[in-house]
Amino acid sequence: MDNRMDRCPFDGLQAMTLLVLAGCAGQPAPKAASSGQPPPPPIVHLLCHAGTRSVGFAAVGVPEGERPVAAALTPRYAWVLFQPARLLRVDRAGGATVQMLVGGDRETWDALDADPLDGSVWIGEEHPFSLHHVTPDLRLTTVEVQRVQGDGTFNRLLVGRDALYVSAAGADDQVWRIERTGHFLAKAFPSRHEETEGEPSRFGRGFSHLAHSPDGGVVFWDGAQGKAFAPDASGAWVPSAVSWFDADPSPGRAVKGVGVGSKDEMWYLYEGGFRTLFFWKGQPIFLSSHASGIKNSATVLVVPASGGGEPRELFDRCDKAYFLDVVSDTTGYLALTHEGAVIGDFASSPDLP
């Protein structure tokens, strides 16, 4: 796959909405027409404001052609996973040393998450279906686990305080709970295997997704039931009161056909549902579609409303980049692009508009 930043990074995204942006250069986006169309979303620089630190992958020695696929944060380090099998570690405090761990020639690393117990990270590998545990000093050990019934492709790997949680494409059950030793504990939420046209559904209404809560816990949104669940002290899934997922997964509701930017810009909005959930100073935000323009690129962020109201959209512009993934903890965040990582802390970051 071409990994240049002016291309769409998502396989199978075929539907593109042409946006003709008719504002005046240097002026705010125009107000919506009187046709009842919603106003355009605010243009923000939330994820790459002046106080952030940028790490260019080429500059630190990542070979051309390797693709960033996931990120994680531990108290000291920011981590980026590349395919086929490379892990990059960056000191969050701004230290100059950037170190990397490289897997074997035939390995393909698919998923990454931080361990809240000890500052380590876990990597999921599809073939063979296994987990790699990497300590903060980059020592790697491999744990083979029972293969998930299905194609075994990692959709998500989340690490909780009690266990590891795996969501795999094609599996008969949507969530597997696994001990850190690799011992299988339980499975839950039977999958629906209906035939669908086009690419797999992304999460939102009617879809399912495994995510972290702001305190580092694990939450599963079961689209079939339209409810959220979280594991209790025994590992059993019980209903959760979170309502973040009850949002429309269709991107660009407010940007289609509305002037945003300058009069000589034309944008293509790449269709697709939500890709990931992160928290901005405790506020949930969905990373949604991206827009590619002649002069710039941007990412659509969707902010769920409290109390079940309409979600808000933000149009986040970061030079020529759009974001592939965003991870956060209580102190800061990492925003991932094709060519680099943006690392920020909330103490110097703007609030949501």
C-alpha positions as CSV (number, residue, x, y, z in Angstrom):
1,M,0.0,0.0,0.0
2,D,1.3,3.4,-0.9
3,N,2.0,5.2,2.4
4,R,2.4,8.7,1.3
5,M,0.3,11.2,3.2
6,D,-1.7,12.4,0.1
7,R,-3.3,9.0,-0.3
8,C,-6.1,7.3,1.6
9,P,-4.7,4.9,4.2
10,F,-7.7,2.6,4.4
11,D,-8.3,-0.5,2.2
12,G,-11.6,-0.5,0.4
13,L,-12.6,3.1,1.0
14,Q,-14.2,3.8,-2.3
15,A,-16.8,6.4,-1.7
16,M,-15.5,10.0,-1.8
17,T,-17.5,13.1,-1.4
18,L,-16.1,16.1,-3.3
19,L,-16.1,19.2,-1.1
20,V,-15.9,22.5,-2.9
21,L,-14.7,24.9,-0.3
22,A,-16.0,28.4,-1.1
23,G,-14.8,30.5,1.8
24,C,-12.4,33.5,1.5
25,A,-8.7,33.1,2.3
26,G,-7.8,34.2,5.7
27,Q,-11.4,34.5,6.8
28,P,-13.5,32.1,9.0
29,A,-15.6,29.4,7.3
30,P,-18.9,30.8,6.0
31,K,-22.1,30.2,7.8
32,A,-24.4,27.5,6.5
33,A,-27.0,28.4,3.9
34,S,-30.6,29.0,5.0
35,S,-31.6,25.6,3.6
36,G,-31.4,24.1,7.1
37,Q,-28.0,22.5,6.5
38,P,-25.9,22.3,9.7
39,P,-23.1,24.9,10.1
40,P,-19.6,23.8,9.2
41,P,-17.5,22.3,12.0
42,P,-14.8,24.4,13.7
43,I,-11.4,24.1,12.2
44,V,-9.0,23.3,15.1
45,H,-5.4,22.5,15.7
46,L,-6.1,20.3,18.7
47,L,-3.6,17.5,18.2
48,C,-0.6,19.4,16.8
49,H,-0.6,22.7,18.6
50,A,2.5,24.8,19.3
51,G,3.4,22.9,22.4
52,T,3.7,19.4,20.9
53,R,6.8,17.4,20.0
54,S,7.1,15.8,16.6
55,V,9.1,12.6,15.7
56,G,9.7,12.0,12.0
57,F,10.0,8.3,11.3
58,A,12.5,8.7,8.4
59,A,14.6,11.0,10.6
60,V,15.0,8.3,13.3
61,G,15.9,5.5,10.9
62,V,12.6,3.7,10.2
63,P,13.1,2.2,6.7
64,E,11.0,3.4,3.8
65,G,8.0,1.1,3.1
66,E,7.4,0.1,6.7
67,R,3.9,1.1,7.8
68,P,2.8,2.5,11.2
69,V,-0.2,0.6,12.4
70,A,-0.7,1.3,16.1
71,A,0.5,3.3,19.1
72,A,0.6,3.0,22.9
73,L,1.5,5.2,25.9
74,T,3.2,4.1,29.1
75,P,4.1,6.6,31.9
76,R,7.7,7.1,30.6
77,Y,7.5,6.1,26.9
78,A,5.5,6.6,23.7
79,W,5.5,3.5,21.5
80,V,4.7,3.0,17.7
81,L,4.2,-0.3,16.0
82,F,5.2,-0.8,12.4
83,Q,4.5,-3.6,10.0
84,P,5.9,-6.0,9.2
85,A,7.6,-6.1,12.7
86,R,9.2,-3.1,14.2
87,L,8.6,-1.4,17.6
88,L,9.8,2.2,18.2
89,R,10.2,3.6,21.7
90,V,10.4,7.4,22.4
91,D,11.0,9.1,25.8
92,R,7.9,11.2,26.5
93,A,10.0,13.6,28.6
94,G,11.9,14.7,25.5
95,G,15.0,12.7,25.7
96,A,17.0,12.5,22.5
97,T,17.3,8.7,22.5
98,V,14.9,6.8,20.2
99,Q,15.3,3.0,20.3
100,M,13.8,0.3,18.2
101,L,13.1,-3.4,18.4
102,V,12.8,-5.5,15.2
103,G,11.1,-8.9,14.9
104,G,12.1,-11.9,12.7
105,D,12.0,-11.9,8.9
106,R,8.7,-13.9,8.8
107,E,6.9,-12.1,11.6
108,T,4.0,-9.7,11.1
109,W,3.0,-7.7,14.2
110,D,-0.6,-6.6,14.1
111,A,-1.7,-5.0,17.4
112,L,-0.2,-3.1,20.3
113,D,-1.3,-2.0,23.8
114,A,0.3,-0.8,27.1
115,D,0.2,-2.8,30.3
116,P,-1.1,-0.7,33.2
117,L,0.7,-2.8,35.7
118,D,4.4,-2.3,34.9
119,G,5.0,0.1,32.0
120,S,5.5,-2.7,29.5
121,V,3.7,-3.3,26.2
122,W,2.1,-6.2,24.5
123,I,2.1,-7.0,20.7
124,G,-0.3,-9.3,18.9
125,E,0.9,-11.4,16.0
126,E,-1.4,-13.2,13.6
127,H,0.7,-16.1,12.3
128,P,1.3,-17.9,14.6
129,F,-1.4,-16.5,16.8
130,S,0.7,-15.3,19.7
131,L,1.5,-12.4,22.0
132,H,4.9,-10.7,22.5
133,H,5.6,-9.0,25.8
134,V,8.1,-6.2,25.7
135,T,9.5,-4.7,28.9
136,P,10.4,-1.0,29.2
137,D,14.1,-1.9,28.5
138,L,13.0,-3.6,25.2
139,R,13.4,-7.2,26.3
140,L,10.9,-9.4,24.4
141,T,9.4,-12.7,25.4
142,T,6.8,-14.6,23.3
143,V,3.6,-16.2,24.7
144,E,1.7,-18.6,22.4
145,V,-2.0,-18.6,23.0
146,Q,-4.9,-20.8,21.9
147,R,-5.9,-19.9,18.3
148,V,-9.1,-18.0,17.9
149,Q,-11.6,-19.9,15.8
150,G,-11.8,-17.8,12.6
151,D,-9.2,-16.2,10.5
152,G,-7.3,-15.0,13.7
153,T,-6.6,-11.5,12.4
154,F,-6.2,-9.1,15.3
155,N,-8.9,-6.4,15.3
156,R,-8.0,-5.2,18.8
157,L,-5.7,-6.1,21.7
158,L,-6.4,-4.4,25.0
159,V,-4.5,-4.9,28.2
160,G,-6.5,-4.6,31.5
161,R,-5.3,-4.9,35.0
162,D,-6.8,-8.4,35.3
163,A,-6.1,-9.8,31.9
164,L,-5.6,-9.3,28.1
165,Y,-8.7,-8.8,25.9
166,V,-8.6,-9.8,22.2
167,S,-11.0,-9.1,19.4
168,A,-10.3,-11.1,16.3
169,A,-11.9,-10.8,12.8
170,G,-13.9,-13.9,11.8
171,A,-13.9,-15.4,15.3
172,D,-17.0,-17.1,16.6
173,D,-17.0,-14.9,19.7
174,Q,-16.1,-11.2,19.6
175,V,-14.0,-11.0,22.8
176,W,-11.5,-13.4,24.3
177,R,-10.1,-13.0,27.8
178,I,-6.5,-14.3,28.2
179,E,-4.1,-14.4,31.1
180,R,-0.7,-12.9,30.8
181,T,0.7,-16.4,30.7
182,G,-1.3,-17.1,27.5
183,H,-3.9,-19.3,29.3
184,F,-7.3,-18.9,27.9
185,L,-9.9,-17.7,30.4
186,A,-13.2,-17.0,28.7
187,K,-15.0,-15.9,25.5
188,A,-18.1,-13.7,25.2
189,F,-20.5,-12.0,22.8
190,P,-21.2,-14.5,19.9
191,S,-20.4,-13.0,16.5
192,R,-22.9,-12.3,13.8
193,H,-21.7,-13.7,10.5
194,E,-24.2,-12.1,8.1
195,E,-23.1,-11.7,4.5
196,T,-22.4,-8.0,3.8
197,E,-21.5,-6.1,0.7
198,G,-18.3,-4.1,0.6
199,E,-15.9,-3.8,3.4
200,P,-16.5,-4.7,7.0
201,S,-18.7,-2.4,9.0
202,R,-17.0,0.1,11.3
203,F,-18.2,0.8,14.8
204,G,-21.0,3.1,15.8
205,R,-24.7,2.3,15.9
206,G,-25.3,-1.3,15.2
207,F,-21.6,-2.3,15.3
208,S,-19.3,-3.6,18.0
209,H,-16.1,-2.3,19.4
210,L,-13.6,-3.0,22.2
211,A,-12.1,0.1,23.9
212,H,-10.5,1.5,27.0
213,S,-12.3,3.7,29.4
214,P,-10.7,6.9,30.8
215,D,-9.3,5.1,33.8
216,G,-7.6,2.4,31.7
217,G,-10.4,-0.2,32.1
218,V,-12.0,-2.2,29.3
219,V,-15.4,-1.5,27.7
220,F,-17.1,-3.5,25.0
221,W,-19.9,-2.0,22.9
222,D,-22.1,-4.8,21.6
223,G,-23.9,-3.4,18.6
224,A,-26.3,-6.3,18.4
225,Q,-27.8,-5.3,21.8
226,G,-27.0,-1.6,21.6
227,K,-25.4,-1.7,25.0
228,A,-22.0,-1.3,26.6
229,F,-20.5,-3.9,29.0
230,A,-17.4,-4.0,31.3
231,P,-15.8,-6.9,33.1
232,D,-16.4,-7.1,36.9
233,A,-13.9,-8.3,39.5
234,S,-14.6,-11.9,38.5
235,G,-14.2,-11.3,34.7
236,A,-17.9,-11.5,34.0
237,W,-19.3,-8.9,31.6
238,V,-21.9,-6.6,33.3
239,P,-23.8,-3.7,31.8
240,S,-21.9,-0.3,31.8
241,A,-23.4,3.1,31.9
242,V,-21.2,4.6,29.2
243,S,-23.1,6.1,26.2
244,W,-20.2,7.3,24.0
245,F,-20.8,4.7,21.3
246,D,-24.4,5.8,20.6
247,A,-23.3,8.2,17.9
248,D,-23.8,8.3,14.2
249,P,-20.8,6.6,12.4
250,S,-21.4,8.4,9.2
251,P,-18.6,11.0,8.8
252,G,-18.8,14.5,7.5
253,R,-22.4,15.2,8.3
254,A,-21.7,18.9,8.7
255,V,-18.9,19.3,6.2
256,K,-20.5,18.0,3.0
257,G,-21.2,20.8,0.6
258,V,-20.2,23.5,3.1
259,G,-17.4,26.0,2.6
260,V,-14.4,25.3,4.8
261,G,-11.1,27.0,4.1
262,S,-10.3,29.2,1.2
263,K,-12.1,29.7,-2.1
264,D,-9.4,28.0,-4.2
265,E,-9.4,24.8,-2.2
266,M,-11.0,21.5,-3.2
267,W,-11.3,18.6,-0.8
268,Y,-12.1,14.9,-1.0
269,L,-13.7,13.5,2.1
270,Y,-12.9,9.8,2.4
271,E,-16.0,7.9,3.7
272,G,-15.7,5.5,6.7
273,G,-17.0,5.1,10.2
274,F,-15.2,5.7,13.5
275,R,-11.7,4.2,13.7
276,T,-10.7,4.6,17.3
277,L,-11.7,6.2,20.6
278,F,-9.5,8.4,22.7
279,F,-10.0,10.8,25.6
280,W,-9.1,14.5,25.6
281,K,-8.8,15.6,29.2
282,G,-11.4,13.0,30.1
283,Q,-13.7,13.8,27.2
284,P,-14.3,11.0,24.7
285,I,-13.5,11.7,21.0
286,F,-13.8,9.4,18.0
287,L,-11.3,9.6,15.3
288,S,-13.4,9.5,12.1
289,S,-12.8,10.0,8.4
290,H,-10.2,12.2,6.8
291,A,-10.3,14.8,4.1
292,S,-7.5,15.2,1.5
293,G,-7.2,18.6,-0.1
294,I,-5.0,20.3,-2.7
295,K,-3.1,22.3,-0.1
296,N,-3.7,20.4,3.1
297,S,-5.2,17.4,4.8
298,A,-7.4,17.2,7.9
299,T,-9.1,14.7,10.1
300,V,-12.8,14.6,11.2
301,L,-13.1,14.3,15.0
302,V,-16.5,13.4,16.5
303,V,-17.2,14.5,20.1
304,P,-20.2,12.6,21.6
305,A,-22.7,14.7,23.5
306,S,-23.4,14.1,27.1
307,G,-27.0,13.0,27.8
308,G,-27.5,11.4,24.3
309,G,-27.7,14.6,22.3
310,E,-26.2,15.2,18.8
311,P,-22.5,14.7,18.6
312,R,-20.2,17.6,17.5
313,E,-17.7,17.5,14.6
314,L,-14.3,19.1,14.6
315,F,-12.1,19.5,11.5
316,D,-8.6,19.0,12.8
317,R,-5.8,20.4,10.5
318,C,-2.2,19.5,11.1
319,D,0.1,20.8,8.3
320,K,-0.2,18.2,5.5
321,A,-1.0,15.3,7.8
322,Y,-4.1,13.3,8.7
323,F,-4.2,11.0,11.7
324,L,-4.2,7.2,11.6
325,D,-4.5,6.6,15.3
326,V,-4.6,8.6,18.6
327,V,-3.9,7.1,22.0
328,S,-4.2,9.0,25.3
329,D,-3.8,8.6,29.1
330,T,-4.4,10.9,32.0
331,T,-1.4,13.2,31.2
332,G,-1.1,13.3,27.5
333,Y,-1.4,11.7,24.1
334,L,0.2,10.5,20.9
335,A,-1.2,11.2,17.5
336,L,0.0,8.9,14.7
337,T,0.4,9.9,11.0
338,H,2.0,8.0,8.1
339,E,5.3,9.9,8.5
340,G,5.6,10.7,12.2
341,A,4.2,10.9,15.7
342,V,3.0,14.0,17.5
343,I,3.4,13.8,21.3
344,G,1.7,16.2,23.6
345,D,0.8,16.7,27.2
346,F,-2.6,18.0,28.4
347,A,-1.1,20.6,30.7
348,S,0.0,22.7,27.7
349,S,-2.9,21.6,25.3
350,P,-6.0,23.6,24.5
351,D,-9.4,22.6,25.8
352,L,-12.1,21.4,23.4
353,P,-13.8,24.3,21.7
